[in-house]
């Protein structure tokens, strides 16, 4: 792992929180993700399973966590199964966790090799009344390739057809949105690294640079700070800034363009998610600044509305009401458009067609129970935008905000966002 070690207390506490939700006689199994193949003998870099990491801190392939709080043998109440290493693996792939290293990392005392799993699984299945298996239940997931979890579910249900099976994801979606102190510290570090990358880019961007060169500046800063991109970065100049998920990042940045930067660092697997829109020439045009200020006002209004108990749909409606007022003021929509609009397709959607934010954590679009009120401890992105294809540019701004009982805490408050400050920094002036 690149990041500094994370104290095992975080993962111990997370497992305790999960156990508190389990009924008597439960058995939980959580698998690592597969390493995806590419072509020929290639493979991608493995991405840790977020639930396994949340409960153990383990990032190693083929690992399995088993929790059985009522197991007859105390040593079987939490078990970590690992791929056993060898001299061959050490030479070709590098170091793998030893049992003692895994104990220190996770706080789990019973660590076994994978070849022991079938015997232990059968023993614990014989004791279990409810078996919790995991799968990706994110509402926006497009799962087209069979996962390790899916294979495990099929094999387990074929071997033990008479057990009662339950969805672990439903419990994890209750737990993961509420961030503990150590998780918030990791998110703050990811936001800080993102800030450093943005400041580097402000000093780099000028007419003639390519979007891919800007991406490289972020990569340089993130990697040297022991982080990675939390998601594929969006580096969108000119009309590309109107494409919500633009990923080509290969066009020149021209004089007079805006450059939309939707980029975040991940540190210790916790993700930041920032968007800024900057003037390639170092100064916004009058029209660009007019749209920019409207988006900034909406962002600030939406941050202020992030209070415990608000429903995500109501927060979205609040954002749309704020944006509608801005669009009326900008004369982009008319009062008559609002009066005759279809409630399911309001006039503002022509210019602001996406959600105003989402939970953030181990995943950029982190999990939560659909319809659940936003609670203290959630971290939410706030990302309004206005997109004007007919004028050749779009503006989006995004900060990450911690929800607390005492009011929202902007984790990106120190990342420049005022138009004048951005212009000053791009022109070598201290703001």
N, C-alpha and C positions, 0 to 999 in steps of 0.2 A: 504494500500500500504506500502511496506517496504521502498521504496526509500524516500528521502527527498522531500517535496513539490516542484513542478515545478511552477514557476510564470505563472499566467494565461495569461500574455502578449504573450507568445509563441503561445497559442492556438487561441487567438484573432487575431494575425497576420496571422496565417495559414488560418483561415476562411476568412479573408479579401483577401488573395491571391486567394482563390477559387472563391469568389464572383466576382473578377475581370475577371474571365474566363467565367462567366455565361452570356448567352444572356438574354434579357428582358423577363420577364414572366416565369422564371425558378423556379422549386421546386426541392429540394434535400432531399433525405431521406437516412440516414446511420444507420445501425443496429449494435448492439453488436453481438459478436459470441455466438453460443450455448455453453453450458457446455456439453462436450461429455460424454455419459454414458459408463460404463465399463461392469461389470457383476453384477448379483443379483441387489442390490440397490446402487451399487457403481457409482461414477463419477470421472472424472479427474478434476484437478484444471483448472479453466477457463483461457483461453488465451485471452487477450484483442484484439478486432478488431483493426488492425493497423490504418485504416483510421479514425475510430471513435476516437481513442486516439489522432491521429495527429490533429484532429479538435477540440477536447474538453478536453483531459486529463482524460477522464472517463474510468475506468476499470471495472465498475460494470455491471453484467449480465442484459439482457433484456432492456438496454437503447436504446433510439432512438434520433438521432439529425435530426431536420428539419430546412432547410434554405429556405426561400422564400423572397428574397430581395425586391420584388415589392408588397408584401402583402398589402392589403388595410389598415389593422390594423398594426401599427408600432410594437406592442408587438408580432405580429405573424411572424416577419421577421427572427428571429432565436429562436427556441424553443428546449429545452431539455426535453425529457420524461423519467421518472425514475420509477422503481418498488417501489411502496409504501410499507414502512415497517410496522411492527406491533409488539406487545409484543411477539407473538409467533415466528416471524422471528428473533427478537433480541435474544431470548433465544437459538434457535436452530442453527442459522447461523451467528449471530453477527451483528455488526453495519452496516447499509446501509446509503447512503448519504441522508442528509436532503436537503430541497430545498435551504436553505441558504448556506450550505456547497458546494452544486453544483454551486451556483452562484459565490462563491469565487474561486473555482477550475477552472471554465471554462470561466468566464467573461460573461456568458449568463444570462440575467436578467429574461427571461421568462422560468420558470421551472414548469412542470406539471407532474402529475402522469399518468401512462400508461392508466388508464381507460378513460382518456380524449382524447386519441389519435384518435380513430375512428371519433369523431365529428370534431376535428380540421383538420384531414386529408381530410375529405370530403369538408370542407369549403375551404381549400387551393387548392385542386384539381380543384374546380370550378373556381378558379382564374388563374390557371397555363396553360401555352401553351406548355411547355416542361418539362417533368418529368425525373429527373436524378436518376437512381437507381443503386445500387452498386452490384458488384460480383467480385470474385477473377479471374482476367485475367492474372495472372502470367504465362508466357509461359511454365514453367516447372511444373505447378501445376497438380496434379493428383486428381481431385475432384470426389470421388466415393460415398460420403455420402451427402444427401441433406442438404444444409446449411440453416441457418435462413434467409440469404439474398435471397436464391432461393425460399423459401416459401413465403417471403414477395413480391417478384416480381410476382409470380404466382397469389397470392391473389389480389394484386393491379391491375394487368392487367385484371383479371376477373371482378373486381368491376368497373373499369373505362376503358373499351376497346377502346374508341375512342380518347384517349389522344396520344400525340407523346412522345415516350419514348426514352431516350438517355442513354449512358453508362457513368456513373460517373468515372469508373476506368480510362478511357482515360485521364481525367483531373487530377486525382490524380497521375497518372504516369508522368505527366509533372511537378507537384509540388514537390513531395516528394524527388526526387534525390538531389535537391539543398538544402543543409543544412544551416540553419540560425546559428547565433552565439550560442544561447542557446542549439541547437541540437548538435553542435560540442562539447560544454562543456560536455554534457551527454555522448557522444561517448568517449571523453577523459577520463572521469571517468570510463567507462566500460573497456577501455584499461588499465588504471592504476590498476584496480582490477585484471584483467587478468595477468598483470605483477606480482602482489603479489602472485597469485596462482602458477605461473611458478617458481618463486624464491623458494617458499616453496617446490615444487616438486624436483627441482635441489638438494636440501638438503636432500631429502627423498629417491630418487631412488638409488637402488643398486641391485646386483644379488640376486634373491630369492623373491623379492616383487612381488605381483600380480598386473596385470593391474587394477583390481577393487580397490585395495588399493591406487593406484595413482589417480584414479578418485575421491576417497574419500578425498584426500588431497586438490584437487581443490575445491570440494564441501564445505569443512570446511572453506576455505578462502573466497569463494564467498558469502556464506550465512552469515558469520560473518560481511561481508562488505555490507550487505543489498542488495545483488545482487542474481542472479540465473544463471544457465547455459543458454546461448543464444540458444543452440541447443544441441542435444545429443552428448556428447563428444566422440572423437575417441582417444582411448588409445591403441596403436597398437605396440606390441613388435615383434622383429624378422621378420619372413615372413609375419606376419599380417600387417606390414607397407606397403605391396604392395596392400592391399585391400582399395580402395579409400574411401568407406563409411563403414569401419569396426566398428561394434557397440557392439560386444559381451563383450569386456573389462573384460575377465575372465581368461586369460592365464598368466603363470609365466614369469617374465622378467629374462632372462638368461645371464650369462657372455658372452660377445662378441656381444650381440644383440644391435641393435639400438632400440630406443623407439620413435615412432612418436606420437606427441601430437597435435591434432587438437581440440582446446578448446577455448571458449570465454565466458566472462561474459556478462550478460545483466543488465544494470542499468537504472532505469526509462524507461524500455522497449526498450532502445537503445542498439544495439548488438555490441560487439567486436567479432573478428574472427581471431584467431592466430593459426599458426602452427609452431612448432619447432620439430626438430629431435635430440635426445640426445643419448650418449653412455651409456648403462646400467652400464658398468664397470667404467665409469668415464673418459674413453679415447677412441677416435675413432681409429679404425684400419687404416692402410695406405690407403686401398681401400675405406673405408667408408668416410674418410676425402677427398679423391680425388673427389668422387661423390658429397659430401657436398659442396665443394668449387665451383664446376661447377654450382650447383643449386643456390648458394648464388650470384654468378656473374650474373646469369640470372635475379634473383629477383631485384638486384640493377639496371640492365639495363632497366627492365620494369618499375620500379619506376620512373626513369629519363624520360621515354617516356610518362608519364602521364601528358599531357598538354591539356588545353582547346581546343576543336575543333577536337581532334583525334576521329576517329570512332572506336567503340569497336572491329570490325572485323579487322581493320588495326593494332590495338594494339595487338590483338591476333597473327596476322601474324608476327609482330615484335618479339614477345616472341618466336614463333616457329623458326624464323630465328636465334635468339640467341641460342636457345637450340640445333638447328641442328649443329651449329659451335662447341658447347661443345661436342656433341655426336661424331662428326668427330674427335675431338682432343682426346677423350677418346677411340677411335677406336671401339666404339659400333656400329656405322654404317660406311659404306665405301662411297667414292665418287661415285662409280658405283651404289650403292643403290639409291643415290639421283638422278642420271642421268636417271635411268630407272623407278623411282617411279611413281605411279598413283597420279596425283595432288590432288585427293580427299582422298587419303590414303597415305600421305607422310611417309617415312621410320621412321621419328622421333616419330610417333604416337605409335610405339611399346613400347616406354619408357616414353613418355609424352603425355598422351591421353586425358587430360581434359583442360578446359578453364584456362586462366592465372589469371582471377579475375572477380569480379562482384560488383555491387553497394551494399552498406551496409548502414543500418539505423535502422528503426523500425523492419525490417525483415532482417535476415542474408543474404538472397538473396533478396535484396530490389528491389522495382519496378522501372521501367523506360520505356519510350517509345522505342520499339524495333527499332534499327537502328539510334537512336538519337545520335549525337556527345556527347562525354563526355564534361561536362561544369565545369567551376569554381564553387565550392561549393559541387560537388559530393565527396563522400567518396568511394574509391574503395579498395577492397582487391587485393593483389598481391601475387599469390601462385603457383609458378612453382614447379615442382617435377620431379624426375626420379625414375622409379620403375624397379627393377631388380629381378624378381622372381627366375631366375636361380642362382642368388647369395645370395638369402635369405633375401634381405632387400630393402627398398625404402627410399628415402629422399624427404621430402617436407618442404618448408619454406613459411611463410605467414605473411605479415604485412598489416596494414590498413593505407591508404594514403588519405589525403585531397588534392584535386586538386585546385590549385589557379592560378591566372594570373601571380604570381611571382615565380611559380615553385611548385613542389609537396612538401607537408609537411607530413612526416612520423609520424603518431600518435603513433607508436610503436618503435620509434627510441631508447627509453631507455630500451627496453626489450632485454636482451642479445641474440645475434645471431652469433657472431664470434665463430668459433669452439674452439679456444684457450680459450676464455672467459668462455664458457660453461664448458670446462674441468677444468679450474681453480676453478670455483664456485662449481662444483661437488666434487672437492677434497679439499674443505675448504680453497682455496687460494683466496685472493682478487685480482681481475684483474686490 
